[in-house]
Amino acid sequence: MIRLDATTREFGYAFTRLVNARREADEDVARDVAAIVARVRVEGDSAVRDYTRRFDRHDLDATGWRIDRADCAAAWEALDPDLRTALELAAERIAAFHVKQKPQDSETIDAAGIRLGSRWRAVDAAGVYVPGGRAAYPSSVLMNAIPAKAAGVGRLVMVTPTPDGETNPLVLAAAHIAGVDEIWRVGGAQAIAALAYGTASIPPVDVITGPGNAWVAEAKRQLYGVVGIDMVAGPSEIVVVADGRNDPEWIAADLLSQAEHDPTSQSILFTDDAGFADAVAGAVDRQIATLSTAETARASWDANGAIIRVRKLADALPLVDRLAPEHLELACDDAEALFRQVRHAGSVFLGRHTPEAVGDYVAGPNHVLPTGRRARFASGLSVLDFMKRTSFLALDAAGLATVGPAAVRLAEAEGLPAHARSVAIRLER
């Protein structure tokens, strides 16, 4: 774990190294993913079948390519009542938040008498990737599927690996409550390629969202343009800005909530209190020992964790903007004032009683967020990721007479005579 002091002369160089540190997996996966994508495009089902046998150790023809919706309903009914209630609460809150994001069509008639506006429509089909390797996340099913349904997507498809042919009942139950239409037992880059190009069994989709490992992320990157994607996700991140009035055990738990995701995850604390920094560091060490995810959390904290002391909390905000973190907690008295100064963060959690983990499950806003400093230019998953906007305009003769001559002049200046003529020929009449 790195300890830095923003008041020292050496801080600028050390912090720049922290910002620029590469945390993605060391493996160069681009070439392997390109080969998988190319093979799925040509061979379709045969390639998907072979890769599933190789990576997930089961035969799709024996276990079945699709998971029946009846199996999802059965998984839902078999859930522990408390867990079913929790999933229902999460689904209700996520739906309530996202339905308000749906944009409205617009139309106006301007001063020239020209009618113009925009119309929003959902994509026809969307694919949701749900991991099934290191861990299974029913919350990710809800966070991806519910916005798609709120957008009005007609066909919602889920792909998820089932190692050794075993399904995860929590994932199936979440798919049931989220209203997923199809579920396919495939994962990895081959699943992304199948959704993008389509195979004899799996019809293609228009948009693919959802988290995955480095191979899944790379496949989404390579296939962007064939399909739409939400983002290329990297390792999880949390930045906490906290004063000394916090309980160090609380803040330590917040830092570890992301460290336990993956050895490449990053957890950073900014504080203006040196004693509090020491207390949090000690609390992290104590708490790691109690976690079932201790090995992963320890590797993440040791390699990528950082505690940074600043003179005052406001001094942390320009540094936070340079990190542009996936998650930002402002655990201090003046959280709202600090929030007003934040420019780049995927999602912000205000106050001492707003742990990031509540946002992962039941708060409502989406937990699929930009990582790797992409919050400088990207946003979290929303209803808009499953929709597209079509602009329209309608001119009558008077409107064309008002703006047409300028269009003709510009077309001529660009050396496009047919463009100019298509307008001028109407003006002549």
C-alpha positions as CSV (number, residue, x, y, z in Angstrom):
1,M,0.0,0.0,0.0
2,I,1.3,3.4,-1.0
3,R,1.5,6.3,1.6
4,L,1.8,9.8,0.1
5,D,1.8,13.2,1.5
6,A,0.5,16.0,-0.7
7,T,2.5,18.6,1.2
8,T,5.9,17.2,0.2
9,R,8.0,18.3,-2.7
10,E,8.1,14.7,-4.1
11,F,4.3,14.3,-4.2
12,G,3.7,15.5,-7.7
13,Y,5.9,12.9,-9.3
14,A,4.6,10.1,-7.1
15,F,1.0,10.9,-7.6
16,T,1.5,11.1,-11.4
17,R,2.9,7.6,-11.3
18,L,-0.2,6.5,-9.3
19,V,-2.6,8.1,-11.8
20,N,-0.8,6.5,-14.8
21,A,-0.2,3.1,-13.3
22,R,-1.5,0.3,-15.5
23,R,-3.7,-2.1,-13.6
24,E,-5.3,-4.1,-16.4
25,A,-4.4,-7.7,-16.7
26,D,-0.8,-8.4,-17.8
27,E,-1.9,-10.8,-20.5
28,D,-1.9,-9.4,-24.0
29,V,-5.4,-10.7,-24.9
30,A,-6.1,-8.7,-28.1
31,R,-4.6,-11.3,-30.5
32,D,-6.4,-14.2,-28.8
33,V,-9.7,-12.4,-28.8
34,A,-9.3,-11.4,-32.5
35,A,-8.9,-15.1,-33.3
36,I,-12.0,-16.1,-31.3
37,V,-14.1,-13.4,-32.9
38,A,-13.0,-14.3,-36.4
39,R,-13.7,-17.9,-35.9
40,V,-17.2,-17.3,-34.4
41,R,-18.0,-15.0,-37.3
42,V,-17.1,-17.8,-39.8
43,E,-18.1,-21.0,-38.0
44,G,-20.9,-19.8,-35.8
45,D,-22.4,-22.5,-33.5
46,S,-19.5,-24.9,-34.2
47,A,-17.0,-22.4,-32.8
48,V,-19.2,-21.5,-29.8
49,R,-19.6,-25.1,-29.0
50,D,-15.9,-25.8,-29.2
51,Y,-14.9,-22.8,-27.0
52,T,-17.5,-23.7,-24.4
53,R,-16.2,-27.3,-24.2
54,R,-12.7,-26.0,-23.9
55,F,-13.2,-23.1,-21.4
56,D,-16.4,-24.1,-19.5
57,R,-15.9,-27.9,-19.6
58,H,-19.3,-28.9,-20.9
59,D,-21.0,-29.8,-24.1
60,L,-23.8,-27.4,-25.1
61,D,-25.6,-30.1,-27.1
62,A,-25.8,-32.2,-23.9
63,T,-26.5,-29.5,-21.3
64,G,-28.6,-27.4,-23.6
65,W,-27.9,-24.1,-25.3
66,R,-30.7,-22.2,-23.7
67,I,-31.9,-22.0,-20.1
68,D,-35.7,-22.1,-20.0
69,R,-37.6,-19.2,-18.5
70,A,-39.4,-21.9,-16.4
71,D,-36.1,-22.7,-14.8
72,C,-35.7,-19.0,-13.9
73,A,-39.2,-18.9,-12.4
74,A,-38.4,-22.1,-10.4
75,A,-35.2,-20.5,-9.1
76,W,-37.1,-17.5,-8.0
77,E,-39.7,-19.5,-6.1
78,A,-37.0,-21.5,-4.4
79,L,-35.2,-18.5,-3.1
80,D,-34.9,-17.8,0.6
81,P,-37.8,-15.4,1.4
82,D,-35.4,-12.8,2.8
83,L,-33.3,-12.9,-0.3
84,R,-36.3,-12.7,-2.6
85,T,-37.5,-9.6,-0.7
86,A,-34.1,-8.0,-1.1
87,L,-34.1,-8.7,-4.8
88,E,-37.6,-7.3,-5.1
89,L,-36.6,-4.1,-3.3
90,A,-33.5,-3.7,-5.5
91,A,-35.5,-4.3,-8.7
92,E,-38.2,-1.8,-7.7
93,R,-35.7,0.9,-6.8
94,I,-33.6,0.4,-9.9
95,A,-36.7,0.5,-12.1
96,A,-38.0,3.6,-10.4
97,F,-34.7,5.4,-10.9
98,H,-34.2,4.4,-14.5
99,V,-37.7,4.9,-15.9
100,K,-37.3,8.6,-15.2
101,Q,-34.3,8.7,-17.5
102,K,-36.4,7.9,-20.6
103,P,-36.1,10.9,-22.9
104,Q,-39.1,12.6,-24.4
105,D,-39.6,13.3,-28.1
106,S,-39.3,17.0,-29.1
107,E,-40.7,19.1,-31.9
108,T,-40.8,22.8,-32.7
109,I,-41.4,25.2,-35.5
110,D,-38.7,27.8,-35.7
111,A,-38.8,31.5,-36.9
112,A,-38.3,30.4,-40.5
113,G,-41.4,28.2,-40.3
114,I,-39.4,25.0,-40.4
115,R,-40.6,22.0,-38.4
116,L,-37.8,20.1,-36.7
117,G,-37.3,17.9,-33.8
118,S,-36.1,14.5,-32.4
119,R,-37.7,11.1,-31.9
120,W,-36.4,8.5,-29.5
121,R,-36.8,4.7,-30.0
122,A,-35.3,1.7,-28.3
123,V,-33.1,-0.7,-30.1
124,D,-34.8,-3.9,-31.3
125,A,-32.6,-6.3,-29.3
126,A,-30.0,-6.0,-26.5
127,G,-27.6,-8.5,-25.0
128,V,-26.5,-8.5,-21.4
129,Y,-23.3,-10.3,-20.4
130,V,-23.3,-11.8,-16.9
131,P,-20.1,-13.2,-15.5
132,G,-20.0,-16.7,-14.2
133,G,-16.3,-17.3,-13.3
134,R,-14.7,-15.7,-10.2
135,A,-18.2,-14.8,-8.9
136,A,-21.8,-14.5,-10.0
137,Y,-23.6,-11.3,-9.6
138,P,-27.4,-11.2,-9.6
139,S,-27.2,-7.4,-9.0
140,S,-25.5,-7.0,-12.4
141,V,-28.4,-8.8,-14.0
142,L,-30.8,-6.2,-12.5
143,M,-28.5,-3.2,-13.3
144,N,-28.3,-4.2,-17.0
145,A,-31.6,-5.7,-17.7
146,I,-33.9,-3.3,-16.0
147,P,-32.7,-0.2,-17.9
148,A,-33.1,-2.1,-21.1
149,K,-36.7,-2.9,-20.2
150,A,-37.3,0.7,-19.1
151,A,-36.1,1.8,-22.6
152,G,-38.6,-0.5,-24.3
153,V,-36.2,-3.1,-25.8
154,G,-38.3,-5.7,-27.5
155,R,-35.9,-8.7,-27.2
156,L,-33.6,-8.9,-24.1
157,V,-31.0,-11.6,-24.3
158,M,-28.6,-12.7,-21.5
159,V,-25.5,-14.7,-22.0
160,T,-23.7,-16.3,-19.0
161,P,-21.1,-19.0,-18.7
162,T,-22.0,-22.1,-16.8
163,P,-18.8,-23.8,-15.8
164,D,-19.2,-27.6,-15.8
165,G,-22.8,-27.0,-16.9
166,E,-23.8,-25.7,-13.5
167,T,-26.2,-22.7,-13.4
168,N,-26.3,-20.1,-10.6
169,P,-29.8,-20.0,-9.1
170,L,-29.4,-16.4,-7.9
171,V,-28.6,-15.3,-11.5
172,L,-31.6,-17.1,-12.8
173,A,-33.8,-15.6,-10.2
174,A,-32.6,-12.2,-11.0
175,A,-33.2,-12.8,-14.7
176,H,-36.8,-13.8,-13.9
177,I,-37.6,-10.7,-11.9
178,A,-35.9,-8.4,-14.5
179,G,-37.9,-9.9,-17.4
180,V,-35.0,-11.3,-19.5
181,D,-36.4,-13.0,-22.6
182,E,-33.6,-15.4,-23.6
183,I,-30.7,-16.9,-21.7
184,W,-27.8,-18.7,-23.4
185,R,-25.2,-20.9,-21.6
186,V,-22.2,-19.2,-23.3
187,G,-19.6,-16.9,-22.0
188,G,-16.3,-15.3,-22.8
189,A,-15.3,-13.5,-26.0
190,Q,-17.2,-16.2,-28.0
191,A,-20.4,-15.1,-26.4
192,I,-19.8,-11.4,-27.3
193,A,-19.0,-12.5,-30.9
194,A,-22.1,-14.6,-31.1
195,L,-24.3,-11.8,-29.9
196,A,-22.7,-9.4,-32.4
197,Y,-22.7,-11.5,-35.5
198,G,-25.4,-14.0,-34.7
199,T,-25.1,-17.8,-35.2
200,A,-27.6,-20.4,-36.4
201,S,-28.8,-20.7,-32.8
202,I,-28.3,-17.2,-31.4
203,P,-29.8,-14.3,-33.3
204,P,-27.7,-11.1,-33.2
205,V,-28.5,-8.1,-31.0
206,D,-28.0,-4.3,-31.5
207,V,-26.3,-3.4,-28.2
208,I,-24.2,-5.4,-25.7
209,T,-23.8,-4.3,-22.1
210,G,-22.5,-5.9,-18.9
211,P,-19.2,-6.6,-17.1
212,G,-16.7,-9.3,-17.8
213,N,-13.1,-10.3,-17.6
214,A,-10.3,-8.9,-19.8
215,W,-11.3,-11.2,-22.8
216,V,-14.9,-10.0,-22.6
217,A,-13.9,-6.4,-22.4
218,E,-11.5,-6.8,-25.3
219,A,-14.2,-8.5,-27.4
220,K,-16.6,-5.6,-26.8
221,R,-13.9,-3.2,-27.8
222,Q,-13.1,-5.0,-31.0
223,L,-16.8,-5.4,-31.9
224,Y,-17.9,-1.9,-31.3
225,G,-19.3,-0.7,-34.6
226,V,-20.8,-4.1,-35.4
227,V,-22.9,-3.5,-32.3
228,G,-23.2,-0.8,-29.7
229,I,-21.6,-1.3,-26.3
230,D,-21.9,0.4,-23.0
231,M,-18.2,0.8,-22.2
232,V,-14.9,-1.1,-22.0
233,A,-14.8,-1.8,-18.3
234,G,-11.5,-2.3,-16.4
235,P,-10.7,-3.1,-12.8
236,S,-12.9,-1.7,-10.0
237,E,-12.0,1.5,-8.2
238,I,-13.0,3.5,-5.1
239,V,-11.7,6.8,-3.8
240,V,-12.8,8.0,-0.4
241,V,-12.3,11.5,0.8
242,A,-12.8,11.4,4.6
243,D,-12.0,13.6,7.6
244,G,-10.9,12.4,11.0
245,R,-14.5,12.4,12.5
246,N,-15.2,9.1,10.7
247,D,-15.0,5.7,12.3
248,P,-11.8,4.3,10.7
249,E,-13.5,0.8,10.7
250,W,-16.2,2.1,8.4
251,I,-13.8,3.7,6.0
252,A,-11.6,0.6,6.0
253,A,-14.6,-1.5,5.1
254,D,-15.4,0.8,2.3
255,L,-11.9,0.5,0.8
256,L,-12.1,-3.2,1.0
257,S,-15.5,-3.4,-0.7
258,Q,-13.7,-2.8,-3.9
259,A,-10.4,-4.4,-3.1
260,E,-12.1,-7.8,-2.7
261,H,-13.4,-7.7,-6.3
262,D,-10.1,-8.4,-8.0
263,P,-6.3,-8.2,-7.4
264,T,-6.2,-5.4,-9.9
265,S,-8.9,-3.3,-8.1
266,Q,-7.8,0.0,-6.6
267,S,-8.8,1.7,-3.3
268,I,-7.5,5.1,-2.3
269,L,-8.1,7.3,0.7
270,F,-7.6,11.0,0.9
271,T,-7.6,12.5,4.4
272,D,-6.4,15.6,6.2
273,D,-5.8,13.8,9.4
274,A,-2.5,11.8,9.8
275,G,-3.7,10.0,12.8
276,F,-6.9,8.9,11.1
277,A,-4.8,7.7,8.1
278,D,-2.9,5.4,10.5
279,A,-6.0,4.2,12.1
280,V,-7.6,3.3,8.7
281,A,-4.5,1.5,7.6
282,G,-4.6,-0.6,10.8
283,A,-8.3,-1.3,10.4
284,V,-7.8,-2.5,6.8
285,D,-5.1,-5.0,7.9
286,R,-7.3,-6.3,10.7
287,Q,-10.4,-6.6,8.5
288,I,-8.7,-8.3,5.6
289,A,-7.9,-11.2,7.9
290,T,-11.6,-11.8,8.6
291,L,-12.7,-11.9,4.9
292,S,-13.4,-15.0,2.9
293,T,-12.0,-12.9,0.0
294,A,-8.8,-12.1,2.0
295,E,-6.4,-13.4,-0.7
296,T,-7.8,-11.2,-3.4
297,A,-8.3,-8.2,-1.1
298,R,-4.8,-8.4,0.2
299,A,-3.3,-8.6,-3.2
300,S,-5.3,-5.6,-4.4
301,W,-4.5,-3.5,-1.3
302,D,-0.8,-4.2,-1.3
303,A,-0.4,-3.6,-5.0
304,N,-2.8,-0.8,-5.7
305,G,-4.1,0.7,-2.4
306,A,-3.1,4.2,-1.4
307,I,-3.5,6.6,1.5
308,I,-2.8,10.2,0.7
309,R,-2.7,13.0,3.3
310,V,-3.7,16.5,2.1
311,R,-3.5,19.8,4.0
312,K,-7.3,20.2,3.8
313,L,-10.0,18.1,2.1
314,A,-10.7,20.6,-0.6
315,D,-7.1,20.1,-1.8
316,A,-8.0,16.5,-2.6
317,L,-10.6,17.4,-5.3
318,P,-8.2,18.4,-8.1
319,L,-6.4,15.1,-7.4
320,V,-9.7,13.2,-7.5
321,D,-10.5,14.7,-10.9
322,R,-7.2,13.5,-12.2
323,L,-8.0,10.0,-11.1
324,A,-11.6,10.3,-12.4
325,P,-12.6,7.3,-10.3
326,E,-15.4,4.8,-10.8
327,H,-16.7,5.4,-7.3
328,L,-16.1,8.5,-5.0
329,E,-17.2,8.7,-1.4
330,L,-17.3,12.1,0.3
331,A,-17.4,11.1,4.0
332,C,-17.2,14.4,5.7
333,D,-19.3,17.3,7.2
334,D,-19.2,19.4,4.0
335,A,-19.9,16.7,1.5
336,E,-22.3,18.8,-0.6
337,A,-19.8,21.7,-0.8
338,L,-17.1,19.3,-2.0
339,F,-19.5,17.6,-4.4
340,R,-20.1,20.9,-6.2
341,Q,-16.4,21.0,-7.0
342,V,-16.1,17.5,-8.4
343,R,-15.9,17.3,-12.2
344,H,-15.0,13.7,-13.0
345,A,-16.4,10.6,-11.2
346,G,-18.6,7.7,-12.2
347,S,-20.8,7.9,-9.2
348,V,-20.6,9.9,-6.0
349,F,-21.7,8.9,-2.5
350,L,-22.4,11.8,-0.1
351,G,-22.0,11.7,3.7
352,R,-20.9,9.3,6.3
353,H,-23.9,7.0,6.0
354,T,-23.7,6.4,2.3
355,P,-21.3,3.5,1.7
356,E,-20.6,2.7,-2.0
357,A,-21.8,-0.9,-1.5
358,V,-25.4,0.3,-1.1
359,G,-25.2,1.7,-4.6
360,D,-24.1,-1.7,-5.9
361,Y,-27.4,-3.2,-4.8
362,V,-30.5,-1.3,-3.7
363,A,-30.0,2.5,-4.0
364,G,-31.3,2.8,-7.6
365,P,-28.6,4.5,-9.7
366,N,-26.7,2.1,-11.9
367,H,-23.5,0.4,-10.7
368,V,-22.1,-0.2,-14.2
369,L,-19.7,2.7,-14.3
370,P,-16.7,4.0,-16.2
371,T,-13.3,2.8,-14.9
372,G,-9.7,3.5,-15.8
373,R,-10.1,7.4,-15.8
374,R,-12.9,7.1,-18.4
375,A,-15.2,9.1,-16.2
376,R,-13.5,12.1,-17.8
377,F,-15.6,11.5,-20.9
378,A,-18.1,8.7,-20.1
379,S,-21.1,8.0,-17.9
380,G,-22.6,5.1,-16.1
381,L,-25.0,2.7,-17.8
382,S,-28.5,4.2,-18.4
383,V,-31.7,3.9,-20.4
384,L,-30.0,6.0,-23.1
385,D,-27.6,3.1,-23.8
386,F,-30.5,1.1,-25.2
387,M,-32.0,3.9,-27.2
388,K,-31.2,6.0,-30.2
389,R,-32.3,9.4,-31.4
390,T,-33.6,10.2,-34.9
391,S,-33.8,13.8,-35.9
392,F,-36.5,15.1,-38.4
393,L,-37.4,18.2,-40.2
394,A,-40.1,19.4,-42.6
395,L,-39.9,22.5,-44.9
396,D,-42.6,24.0,-46.9
397,A,-41.9,26.3,-49.9
398,A,-41.5,29.4,-47.8
399,G,-39.1,27.7,-45.4
400,L,-37.0,26.4,-48.2
401,A,-36.9,29.8,-49.7
402,T,-35.6,31.2,-46.4
403,V,-32.7,28.9,-45.8
404,G,-32.2,27.2,-49.2
405,P,-29.9,29.9,-50.8
406,A,-27.4,29.5,-48.0
407,A,-27.4,25.7,-48.4
408,V,-26.8,26.2,-52.2
409,R,-23.9,28.5,-51.5
410,L,-22.3,26.2,-49.0
411,A,-22.7,23.1,-51.2
412,E,-21.0,25.0,-54.1
413,A,-18.2,26.0,-51.8
414,E,-17.6,22.4,-50.9
415,G,-17.5,21.3,-54.5
416,L,-20.7,19.3,-54.4
417,P,-22.8,20.4,-57.3
418,A,-25.5,17.7,-57.0
419,H,-26.1,18.8,-53.4
420,A,-26.5,22.4,-54.6
421,R,-28.8,21.4,-57.5
422,S,-31.1,19.3,-55.3
423,V,-31.9,22.6,-53.4
424,A,-31.7,25.1,-56.2
425,I,-34.0,23.1,-58.5
426,R,-36.8,23.5,-55.9
427,L,-36.0,27.2,-55.5
428,E,-36.3,27.8,-59.2
429,R,-40.0,26.8,-59.1
